[in-house]
Amino acid sequence: PDGSWLVFTSDRNGNEDIFLKSSTGGVDSLVTDHTAADYHASLSADNKTIAYVSRRDDARGDIYLQKRGSKEPERLTTYRGYDDQPKFSPDGETILFLSDRETGLSNLWLITLEGQLSGPLTTEGAVNPCWSPNGEEIAFISLSPEPEKNNRLSLLSLPDRSVSVLDTGPGVDAFPSFLPGGEGIVFTKFGMDTNADGELNTEDTPYICRINLESKTVQQLTFSQHWEYMPTCSYTGDEVFYLSNKGGNFDLYAVPTAGVFPKAQSARRQLQLARWAEKNLLGREAPYLTILAYQSVAGFFPDEDSSCAQAGLRLGHLYKRLGYSKRAEEVWRRTIEGYPEETTSSGFCEIQLVNSTAESFWHLDRRKSLREALTGLERIKNSYSDDGTVLAAALKASGDWLRDYGDLEAAVGRYREVASLFPEEVDIAAEAEFRRVETRLQAEIGDPFGEVEDYLAVVDRYQERSLWPDSARAAIIRLFEQQDFEKKLASLNKLFYSYRERKPLAALTLLEMARTFVEQARPSLGVDVYQRLINSYPEQEKTLQVAKFELAKLHLNLSQVPEATRLLSELYQQFEKIESASLRYQVEKELSGSLLSEAETLFSNSNYLEAQMSFEKIINENYNNIKAHWGWIRSCAATGDLGSCETTYRERLKDEPGNDVARYGLGLTLVFHFQEEGKISD
């Protein structure tokens, strides 16, 4: 209870027994040692008594008490039935537990340390009970047959025995645990149909939530494709610990009690943080974390309608992208109902709802799907006749549906309407113009150069909007990608010399030309073209960054490590200027690999001192690079400088006792010491 001791169950000895361990470390102490199962232990407030369930005298379990340090248990309950999950009250005088006595259902009961029973506190069924810090309330999961109460997080007030349902959202709740201050509860939620069986149940993937008891608002703390459940708060209340199988096995993880994303100064800043996360986070967990970021907008600023509505719109898109169409539709509906005054965001949500609903039977009946979509979009146009942004978006969406259906002429007409009727909606008009050119190209197969000018018209007309001009230039390059090598090279040459004055396009053309040479196993010509691009177009930063990175990788493939390292180092020095998060990650990864390769070459050539300095430089740049530590220690061993390694790691551990990399380095250093001295070390 005070954070100094951990009591837990383990089957390490062949059956379930209770163990005790100091939170500062040390040896696990065996509390029970019986052939029957002992489990579900609870420690009293003074850390002196342990309550647990044992099957030694009753196959369904009874409650036992045992003094810490004693091997003599005291049987507290003798009921021939189900007794389970004992929990000491905060004052240590009473034990809360589950029992099916009298009702035949698992319900809440109390028992004093002297054996005086009180209950049942509930009659309709209850599981997973826990005490509030002040001992006046009990949180539990109701098993009431009433649908609005079943599997819901509920709260029992002991003074008046009243019960209230806390979480009214869809899904199944489990494993509640109070925050140390009593202001909230963390719990497990099975709230998404992750297995797509049409039901929300414990077969779905759970996540961790926190509910504020004053406002009754629920905040989702975790979200991933893995199980995350059984939360409990740290003694200080700063972190929530939980179990997850994201690493393959079920291990202990932690998340800040306030959430992964901290509260910003305003709702607008919170929304900016979410957009930053969507753009910059990488890896398999990135979309899940981004969802938490957008959820934090309404979680921290529920009354800021504009930001909340924009976050809701984007949140639906993210759920849809992950394949959770039903959840996406729920979010869009909730946004429309919750923020009716935010007409633009609501209108966009309605468009997404129409699209999602019509898409659901696209593969069964395309004609019906198209008809439903166009009818729904027409309805939206009538409902939002005063909002030009929604009108433009609905009209463009109808063009998208017609294009996908194959009515390309009608689609081109819709896209043309958007650009002509709503020129002030620049972003939507730019996309519509781009789609018009793209769709017309689908309908008219001819000389690709005939389409170049149309794409360039998009570039010229919307040059202030980088997305669609960039997309148009990329589309121009794609016009020639299906051609054979000789024809493609001729086309790219013609494109380059025809539009040399259009520097962004010229730079992209050289980039594609270099890639083409590399694909055709002509790396020396590829190097020449990459270098020409770098020398001729230094102001085209985004293309230049990609070219330098690809040239560096080409040098690595040609075993030209110094040249690769030079280019990667140049990119790393401009790290913050690289817009693409993916490219930043790749630059860091390849530079680390390149520097390691150089250092390993020095070591292999017996240049141990230079290798030692090179590995040390890598560690200074990225302390968590394990391979660099391995190389540095080997180099120090070769130069007779292991003492420096040991001192460095010991000092690091003195400042950061939990630093596992430093602990690994120290252990490895001591292994080398042992090899040198021939004696066992610590």
Buried (B, 14 or more C-beta within 10 A) or exposed (E): BEEEBEBEBEEEEEBBBBBBBEEEEEEEBBBBEBEBBBBBBBBBBEBEBBBBBBBBEBEBBBBBBBBBEEEEBBBBBEBEBBBBBBBBBBEBEBBBBBBBBEBEBBBBBBBEBEEEBEBBBBBBBBBBBBBBBEBEBBBBBBBBEEEEBBBBBBBBEBEEEEBEBBBEEEBBBBBBBBBBEBBBBBBBBBBBBBEEEEEBEEEBBBBBBBBBBEEEBBBBBBBBEBBBBBBBBBEEBEBBBBBBBBEEEBEEBEBEBBBBBEBBEEBBBBBBBBBBBBEBBEEEBBBBBBBBBBBBBBBBBEEBBBBBBBBBBBBBBBBBEBEBBBBBBBBBBBBBEBBEEBBBBBBBBBBBBBBBBBBBEBEEEEEEBBBBBBEBBBEBBEBBEEBBBBBBBBBBBBBBBBBBBEBBEBBBEBBBBBBEBBEEBBBBBBBBBBBBBBBBBEEEEEEBBEBBEBBBEBBEBBEEBEEBBBBBBEBBBEBBEEBEEEEBBEBBEEBBEBBEEBBBBBBBBBBBBBBBBBEBEBBEBBBEBBBBBBEBBEEBBBBBBBBBBBBBBBBBEBEBBEBBBBBBBBBBEEEEEBEBBEBBBBBBEBBBBBBBBBBBBBBEEEBBBBBBBBBBEBBEBEBEBEBBBBBBBBBBBBEEBBEBBBEBBEEBBEEEEEBEBBBBBBEBBBEBBEEEEEEEEE
